[in-house]
Amino acid sequence: MMEAPLSWLEKRKKMRGDIADAFASRTGTGVDAFLEVFYDSPSPPAIGEFIGHYIPDADTLSEILSALSKKTGLTFGKIKTHLHREESFAQFGEHLLRAGAYRET
């Protein structure tokens, strides 16, 4: 039996969790703390601020984006092109959804 496709709201919720898991698990921040400060805050810091404080090198960032690639079905390159350091993680998630994340084949 095939599962029904995810709704847009379900995809947004899944993206929120996947971004939090990928970034928090490789940077020593807790998922709940990541969500509170960097995703759900009314005025969240830009992704670039998080990268500057918590990601030690390009390899770590590549590991994070690779993990997101596996979770979302998007290529590493597509994910990387949607990562804009001046935007928030919520904006990043929206970009990935519009790029086809979780699209059923």
Buried (B, 14 or more C-beta within 10 A) or exposed (E): EEEEEBEEEEBBEBBBBBBBBBBBBBBEBEBEEBBEBBBBEEEBBBBEBBBEEBBEEEEBBEBBBBBBBEBBBBEBEBBBEBBEEEBBBBBBBBBBBEBEBBEEE
